[in-house]
Amino acid sequence: MLPPAYASWANPIGAHFGSLRELTIANSNHPDHTVQTGAVHAYLR
């Protein structure tokens, strides 16, 4: 049996990037990329 061509639920790293995007990038209002990068680094720490 072949695996599905697209199976986002089977990609374990997808959950991490989804949370990263939701908590640091989506609906954000960062004044510049430096501040946004700081938010991403804080999330990863």
All heavy atoms as TSV, in Angstrom:
chain	resi	resn	atom	element	x	y	z
A	1	MET	N	N	0.838	-1.180	0.000
A	1	MET	CA	C	0.000	0.000	0.000
A	1	MET	C	C	0.883	1.244	0.000
A	1	MET	O	O	1.829	1.344	0.770
A	1	MET	CB	C	-0.885	-0.016	1.248
A	1	MET	CG	C	-1.831	1.132	1.285
A	1	MET	SD	S	-3.242	0.783	2.334
A	1	MET	CE	C	-2.880	1.804	3.708
A	2	LEU	N	N	0.583	2.198	-0.849
A	2	LEU	CA	C	1.357	3.428	-0.956
A	2	LEU	C	C	0.872	4.463	0.051
A	2	LEU	O	O	-0.333	4.569	0.313
A	2	LEU	CB	C	1.235	4.006	-2.362
A	2	LEU	CG	C	1.846	3.184	-3.487
A	2	LEU	CD1	C	1.489	3.807	-4.829
A	2	LEU	CD2	C	3.345	3.094	-3.312
A	3	PRO	N	N	1.779	5.256	0.589
A	3	PRO	CA	C	1.356	6.336	1.483
A	3	PRO	C	C	0.664	7.429	0.675
A	3	PRO	O	O	0.872	7.534	-0.536
A	3	PRO	CB	C	2.670	6.844	2.074
A	3	PRO	CG	C	3.711	6.448	1.096
A	3	PRO	CD	C	3.219	5.185	0.453
A	4	PRO	N	N	-0.145	8.257	1.318
A	4	PRO	CA	C	-0.810	9.344	0.591
A	4	PRO	C	C	0.216	10.333	0.036
A	4	PRO	O	O	1.299	10.501	0.597
A	4	PRO	CB	C	-1.690	10.007	1.641
A	4	PRO	CG	C	-1.287	9.449	2.945
A	4	PRO	CD	C	-0.496	8.214	2.711
A	5	ALA	N	N	-0.128	10.962	-1.073
A	5	ALA	CA	C	0.784	11.907	-1.716
A	5	ALA	C	C	1.027	13.129	-0.825
A	5	ALA	O	O	2.107	13.700	-0.804
A	5	ALA	CB	C	0.225	12.345	-3.058
A	6	TYR	N	N	0.006	13.548	-0.092
A	6	TYR	CA	C	0.141	14.693	0.801
A	6	TYR	C	C	-0.435	14.291	2.146
A	6	TYR	O	O	-1.611	14.003	2.263
A	6	TYR	CB	C	-0.605	15.909	0.252
A	6	TYR	CG	C	-0.537	17.089	1.183
A	6	TYR	CD1	C	0.635	17.831	1.286
A	6	TYR	CD2	C	-1.611	17.439	1.975
A	6	TYR	CE1	C	0.725	18.905	2.146
A	6	TYR	CE2	C	-1.534	18.509	2.841
A	6	TYR	CZ	C	-0.359	19.250	2.926
A	6	TYR	OH	O	-0.271	20.303	3.792
A	7	ALA	N	N	0.423	14.239	3.149
A	7	ALA	CA	C	-0.022	13.812	4.479
A	7	ALA	C	C	0.616	14.716	5.525
A	7	ALA	O	O	1.584	14.350	6.183
A	7	ALA	CB	C	0.343	12.354	4.722
A	8	SER	N	N	0.108	15.952	5.653
A	8	SER	CA	C	0.689	16.890	6.609
A	8	SER	C	C	0.633	16.353	8.031
A	8	SER	O	O	1.506	16.646	8.844
A	8	SER	CB	C	-0.025	18.233	6.532
A	8	SER	OG	O	-1.382	18.085	6.883
A	9	TRP	N	N	-0.369	15.536	8.322
A	9	TRP	CA	C	-0.506	14.961	9.668
A	9	TRP	C	C	0.615	13.969	9.970
A	9	TRP	O	O	0.896	13.675	11.118
A	9	TRP	CB	C	-1.865	14.270	9.809
A	9	TRP	CG	C	-2.137	13.297	8.701
A	9	TRP	CD1	C	-2.793	13.544	7.532
A	9	TRP	CD2	C	-1.730	11.930	8.630
A	9	TRP	NE1	N	-2.823	12.434	6.743
A	9	TRP	CE2	C	-2.175	11.406	7.393
A	9	TRP	CE3	C	-1.025	11.084	9.476
A	9	TRP	CZ2	C	-1.939	10.096	6.999
A	9	TRP	CZ3	C	-0.800	9.774	9.077
A	9	TRP	CH2	C	-1.255	9.294	7.848
A	10	ALA	N	N	1.290	13.459	8.926
A	10	ALA	CA	C	2.362	12.492	9.120
A	10	ALA	C	C	3.724	13.166	9.280
A	10	ALA	O	O	4.711	12.493	9.531
A	10	ALA	CB	C	2.405	11.525	7.949
A	11	ASN	N	N	3.782	14.465	9.144
A	11	ASN	CA	C	5.032	15.202	9.251
A	11	ASN	C	C	5.151	15.762	10.662
A	11	ASN	O	O	4.497	16.753	10.999
A	11	ASN	CB	C	5.061	16.322	8.219
A	11	ASN	CG	C	6.359	17.083	8.227
A	11	ASN	OD1	O	7.255	16.801	9.011
A	11	ASN	ND2	N	6.456	18.076	7.352
A	12	PRO	N	N	6.004	15.185	11.512
A	12	PRO	CA	C	6.082	15.629	12.908
A	12	PRO	C	C	6.604	17.053	13.078
A	12	PRO	O	O	6.263	17.721	14.042
A	12	PRO	CB	C	7.032	14.620	13.555
A	12	PRO	CG	C	7.800	14.022	12.449
A	12	PRO	CD	C	6.915	14.080	11.234
A	13	ILE	N	N	7.397	17.546	12.148
A	13	ILE	CA	C	7.927	18.908	12.279
A	13	ILE	C	C	6.850	19.948	11.969
A	13	ILE	O	O	6.923	21.088	12.411
A	13	ILE	CB	C	9.175	19.106	11.390
A	13	ILE	CG1	C	9.985	20.312	11.824
A	13	ILE	CG2	C	8.787	19.227	9.939
A	13	ILE	CD1	C	10.686	20.152	13.129
A	14	GLY	N	N	5.808	19.544	11.249
A	14	GLY	CA	C	4.729	20.463	10.904
A	14	GLY	C	C	4.046	21.059	12.119
A	14	GLY	O	O	3.662	22.232	12.112
A	15	ALA	N	N	3.910	20.296	13.175
A	15	ALA	CA	C	3.283	20.801	14.399
A	15	ALA	C	C	4.115	21.921	15.011
A	15	ALA	O	O	3.570	22.904	15.526
A	15	ALA	CB	C	3.107	19.671	15.398
A	16	HIS	N	N	5.420	21.810	14.944
A	16	HIS	CA	C	6.286	22.849	15.510
A	16	HIS	C	C	6.224	24.133	14.694
A	16	HIS	O	O	6.137	25.223	15.258
A	16	HIS	CB	C	7.725	22.351	15.599
A	16	HIS	CG	C	7.893	21.203	16.542
A	16	HIS	ND1	N	7.804	21.353	17.901
A	16	HIS	CD2	C	8.104	19.894	16.318
A	16	HIS	CE1	C	7.967	20.182	18.475
A	16	HIS	NE2	N	8.150	19.275	17.536
A	17	PHE	N	N	6.275	24.007	13.369
A	17	PHE	CA	C	6.223	25.202	12.546
A	17	PHE	C	C	4.846	25.854	12.586
A	17	PHE	O	O	4.739	27.071	12.494
A	17	PHE	CB	C	6.634	24.901	11.102
A	17	PHE	CG	C	8.116	24.811	10.925
A	17	PHE	CD1	C	8.710	23.616	10.585
A	17	PHE	CD2	C	8.916	25.918	11.111
A	17	PHE	CE1	C	10.084	23.518	10.430
A	17	PHE	CE2	C	10.294	25.852	10.958
A	17	PHE	CZ	C	10.876	24.639	10.614
A	18	GLY	N	N	3.805	25.060	12.736
A	18	GLY	CA	C	2.458	25.627	12.855
A	18	GLY	C	C	2.334	26.487	14.097
A	18	GLY	O	O	1.810	27.599	14.057
A	19	SER	N	N	2.842	25.989	15.219
A	19	SER	CA	C	2.810	26.752	16.467
A	19	SER	C	C	3.681	27.995	16.363
A	19	SER	O	O	3.300	29.071	16.816
A	19	SER	CB	C	3.288	25.890	17.628
A	19	SER	OG	O	2.414	24.813	17.832
A	20	LEU	N	N	4.859	27.845	15.780
A	20	LEU	CA	C	5.759	28.983	15.599
A	20	LEU	C	C	5.067	30.078	14.801
A	20	LEU	O	O	5.070	31.249	15.197
A	20	LEU	CB	C	7.034	28.541	14.884
A	20	LEU	CG	C	7.984	29.652	14.445
A	20	LEU	CD1	C	8.634	30.302	15.648
A	20	LEU	CD2	C	9.015	29.113	13.502
A	21	ARG	N	N	4.460	29.704	13.696
A	21	ARG	CA	C	3.769	30.679	12.847
A	21	ARG	C	C	2.614	31.328	13.604
A	21	ARG	O	O	2.432	32.545	13.579
A	21	ARG	CB	C	3.262	30.004	11.575
A	21	ARG	CG	C	2.576	30.971	10.622
A	21	ARG	CD	C	2.037	30.289	9.378
A	21	ARG	NE	N	1.054	29.294	9.729
A	21	ARG	CZ	C	1.147	27.999	9.425
A	21	ARG	NH1	N	2.155	27.544	8.746
A	21	ARG	NH2	N	0.199	27.156	9.782
A	22	GLU	N	N	1.825	30.522	14.301
A	22	GLU	CA	C	0.651	31.045	14.984
A	22	GLU	C	C	1.021	31.979	16.138
A	22	GLU	O	O	0.356	32.987	16.367
A	22	GLU	CB	C	-0.182	29.880	15.522
A	22	GLU	CG	C	-1.456	30.309	16.214
A	22	GLU	CD	C	-2.264	29.117	16.691
A	22	GLU	OE1	O	-2.260	28.079	16.015
A	22	GLU	OE2	O	-2.884	29.245	17.753
A	23	LEU	N	N	2.075	31.655	16.880
A	23	LEU	CA	C	2.409	32.415	18.084
A	23	LEU	C	C	3.350	33.591	17.843
A	23	LEU	O	O	3.443	34.475	18.697
A	23	LEU	CB	C	3.027	31.478	19.129
A	23	LEU	CG	C	2.073	30.389	19.635
A	23	LEU	CD1	C	2.821	29.408	20.531
A	23	LEU	CD2	C	0.903	31.004	20.378
A	24	THR	N	N	4.054	33.628	16.728
A	24	THR	CA	C	5.011	34.714	16.520
A	24	THR	C	C	4.779	35.534	15.257
A	24	THR	O	O	5.214	36.671	15.197
A	24	THR	CB	C	6.458	34.175	16.468
A	24	THR	OG1	O	6.593	33.290	15.362
A	24	THR	CG2	C	6.822	33.465	17.749
A	25	ILE	N	N	4.109	34.979	14.263
A	25	ILE	CA	C	4.006	35.684	12.985
A	25	ILE	C	C	2.558	36.061	12.647
A	25	ILE	O	O	2.279	37.194	12.270
A	25	ILE	CB	C	4.626	34.838	11.852
A	25	ILE	CG1	C	6.115	34.599	12.152
A	25	ILE	CG2	C	4.453	35.519	10.506
A	25	ILE	CD1	C	6.780	33.601	11.232
A	26	ALA	N	N	1.641	35.111	12.780
A	26	ALA	CA	C	0.255	35.353	12.373
A	26	ALA	C	C	-0.380	36.456	13.226
A	26	ALA	O	O	-0.225	36.491	14.448
A	26	ALA	CB	C	-0.552	34.068	12.501
A	27	ASN	N	N	-1.036	37.360	12.572
A	27	ASN	CA	C	-1.744	38.464	13.223
A	27	ASN	C	C	-0.835	39.302	14.115
A	27	ASN	O	O	-1.267	39.838	15.126
A	27	ASN	CB	C	-2.936	37.939	14.035
A	27	ASN	CG	C	-3.949	37.262	13.168
A	27	ASN	OD1	O	-4.234	37.715	12.062
A	27	ASN	ND2	N	-4.480	36.159	13.640
A	28	SER	N	N	0.434	39.396	13.750
A	28	SER	CA	C	1.366	40.202	14.533
A	28	SER	C	C	1.489	41.587	13.927
A	28	SER	O	O	1.096	41.825	12.788
A	28	SER	CB	C	2.738	39.530	14.582
A	28	SER	OG	O	3.299	39.496	13.286
A	29	ASN	N	N	2.031	42.471	14.698
A	29	ASN	CA	C	2.236	43.833	14.231
A	29	ASN	C	C	3.639	44.282	14.631
A	29	ASN	O	O	3.817	45.288	15.297
A	29	ASN	CB	C	1.175	44.761	14.822
A	29	ASN	CG	C	1.183	46.123	14.162
A	29	ASN	OD1	O	1.720	46.294	13.079
A	29	ASN	ND2	N	0.602	47.096	14.822
A	30	HIS	N	N	4.647	43.511	14.230
A	30	HIS	CA	C	6.022	43.850	14.554
A	30	HIS	C	C	6.440	45.062	13.728
A	30	HIS	O	O	6.173	45.119	12.531
A	30	HIS	CB	C	6.950	42.670	14.261
A	30	HIS	CG	C	6.615	41.426	15.020
A	30	HIS	ND1	N	6.658	41.356	16.389
A	30	HIS	CD2	C	6.212	40.202	14.616
A	30	HIS	CE1	C	6.310	40.150	16.790
A	30	HIS	NE2	N	6.025	39.427	15.721
A	31	PRO	N	N	7.126	46.015	14.360
A	31	PRO	CA	C	7.513	47.221	13.603
A	31	PRO	C	C	8.576	46.967	12.535
A	31	PRO	O	O	8.659	47.710	11.568
A	31	PRO	CB	C	8.042	48.162	14.682
A	31	PRO	CG	C	8.411	47.296	15.833
A	31	PRO	CD	C	7.500	46.100	15.764
A	32	ASP	N	N	9.401	45.912	12.722
A	32	ASP	CA	C	10.410	45.590	11.714
A	32	ASP	C	C	10.839	44.131	11.859
A	32	ASP	O	O	10.402	43.427	12.767
A	32	ASP	CB	C	11.624	46.530	11.804
A	32	ASP	CG	C	12.267	46.536	13.182
A	32	ASP	OD1	O	12.275	45.501	13.864
A	32	ASP	OD2	O	12.777	47.601	13.574
A	33	HIS	N	N	11.700	43.682	10.951
A	33	HIS	CA	C	12.119	42.286	10.952
A	33	HIS	C	C	12.984	41.941	12.155
A	33	HIS	O	O	13.001	40.801	12.604
A	33	HIS	CB	C	12.871	41.956	9.659
A	33	HIS	CG	C	11.961	41.839	8.487
A	33	HIS	ND1	N	11.822	42.834	7.568
A	33	HIS	CD2	C	11.135	40.843	8.104
A	33	HIS	CE1	C	10.938	42.462	6.656
A	33	HIS	NE2	N	10.501	41.253	6.956
A	34	THR	N	N	13.705	42.910	12.692
A	34	THR	CA	C	14.550	42.661	13.857
A	34	THR	C	C	13.705	42.261	15.057
A	34	THR	O	O	14.028	41.308	15.777
A	34	THR	CB	C	15.390	43.909	14.187
A	34	THR	OG1	O	16.137	44.283	13.035
A	34	THR	CG2	C	16.332	43.649	15.347
A	35	VAL	N	N	12.615	42.955	15.273
A	35	VAL	CA	C	11.715	42.634	16.387
A	35	VAL	C	C	11.041	41.282	16.149
A	35	VAL	O	O	10.917	40.467	17.069
A	35	VAL	CB	C	10.661	43.755	16.575
A	35	VAL	CG1	C	9.667	43.394	17.660
A	35	VAL	CG2	C	11.354	45.070	16.897
A	36	GLN	N	N	10.641	41.030	14.924
A	36	GLN	CA	C	10.023	39.751	14.596
A	36	GLN	C	C	11.015	38.602	14.807
A	36	GLN	O	O	10.664	37.555	15.344
A	36	GLN	CB	C	9.517	39.751	13.163
A	36	GLN	CG	C	8.826	38.464	12.790
A	36	GLN	CD	C	8.222	38.507	11.405
A	36	GLN	OE1	O	8.178	39.555	10.775
A	36	GLN	NE2	N	7.771	37.381	10.931
A	37	THR	N	N	12.255	38.800	14.393
A	37	THR	CA	C	13.280	37.785	14.603
A	37	THR	C	C	13.484	37.523	16.085
A	37	THR	O	O	13.638	36.376	16.510
A	37	THR	CB	C	14.609	38.223	13.944
A	37	THR	OG1	O	14.384	38.423	12.553
A	37	THR	CG2	C	15.705	37.196	14.150
A	38	GLY	N	N	13.458	38.567	16.899
A	38	GLY	CA	C	13.575	38.404	18.346
A	38	GLY	C	C	12.430	37.583	18.910
A	38	GLY	O	O	12.632	36.742	19.792
A	39	ALA	N	N	11.226	37.792	18.396
A	39	ALA	CA	C	10.071	37.007	18.850
A	39	ALA	C	C	10.219	35.543	18.478
A	39	ALA	O	O	9.898	34.655	19.267
A	39	ALA	CB	C	8.785	37.577	18.262
A	40	VAL	N	N	10.726	35.281	17.291
A	40	VAL	CA	C	10.943	33.894	16.857
A	40	VAL	C	C	12.013	33.245	17.723
A	40	VAL	O	O	11.847	32.111	18.192
A	40	VAL	CB	C	11.327	33.835	15.363
A	40	VAL	CG1	C	11.780	32.435	14.973
A	40	VAL	CG2	C	10.155	34.284	14.495
A	41	HIS	N	N	13.106	33.952	17.992
A	41	HIS	CA	C	14.169	33.403	18.834
A	41	HIS	C	C	13.673	33.142	20.255
A	41	HIS	O	O	14.035	32.123	20.858
A	41	HIS	CB	C	15.369	34.328	18.841
A	41	HIS	CG	C	16.138	34.309	17.565
A	41	HIS	ND1	N	17.285	35.032	17.376
A	41	HIS	CD2	C	15.918	33.673	16.390
A	41	HIS	CE1	C	17.748	34.833	16.159
A	41	HIS	NE2	N	16.922	34.007	15.541
A	42	ALA	N	N	12.873	34.045	20.780
A	42	ALA	CA	C	12.318	33.839	22.125
A	42	ALA	C	C	11.429	32.613	22.152
A	42	ALA	O	O	11.459	31.827	23.113
A	42	ALA	CB	C	11.535	35.074	22.558
A	43	TYR	N	N	10.638	32.410	21.103
A	43	TYR	CA	C	9.786	31.223	21.035
A	43	TYR	C	C	10.628	29.954	21.001
A	43	TYR	O	O	10.337	28.969	21.679
A	43	TYR	CB	C	8.883	31.281	19.800
A	43	TYR	CG	C	8.120	29.985	19.581
A	43	TYR	CD1	C	6.955	29.744	20.282
A	43	TYR	CD2	C	8.577	29.027	18.697
A	43	TYR	CE1	C	6.267	28.564	20.109
A	43	TYR	CE2	C	7.901	27.843	18.517
A	43	TYR	CZ	C	6.743	27.616	19.222
A	43	TYR	OH	O	6.063	26.436	19.048
A	44	LEU	N	N	11.705	29.966	20.214
A	44	LEU	CA	C	12.538	28.784	20.075
A	44	LEU	C	C	13.316	28.466	21.357
A	44	LEU	O	O	13.600	27.308	21.632
A	44	LEU	CB	C	13.512	28.961	18.913
A	44	LEU	CG	C	12.851	29.004	17.537
A	44	LEU	CD1	C	13.889	29.340	16.471
A	44	LEU	CD2	C	12.137	27.704	17.230
A	45	ARG	N	N	13.632	29.506	22.138
A	45	ARG	CA	C	14.305	29.254	23.408
A	45	ARG	C	C	13.363	28.591	24.362
A	45	ARG	O	O	13.616	27.772	25.126
A	45	ARG	CB	C	14.811	30.551	24.018
A	45	ARG	CG	C	16.207	30.851	23.592
A	45	ARG	CD	C	16.722	32.088	24.249
A	45	ARG	NE	N	16.583	33.059	23.172
A	45	ARG	CZ	C	16.196	34.299	23.281
A	45	ARG	NH1	N	15.935	34.819	24.400
A	45	ARG	NH2	N	16.089	35.077	22.242
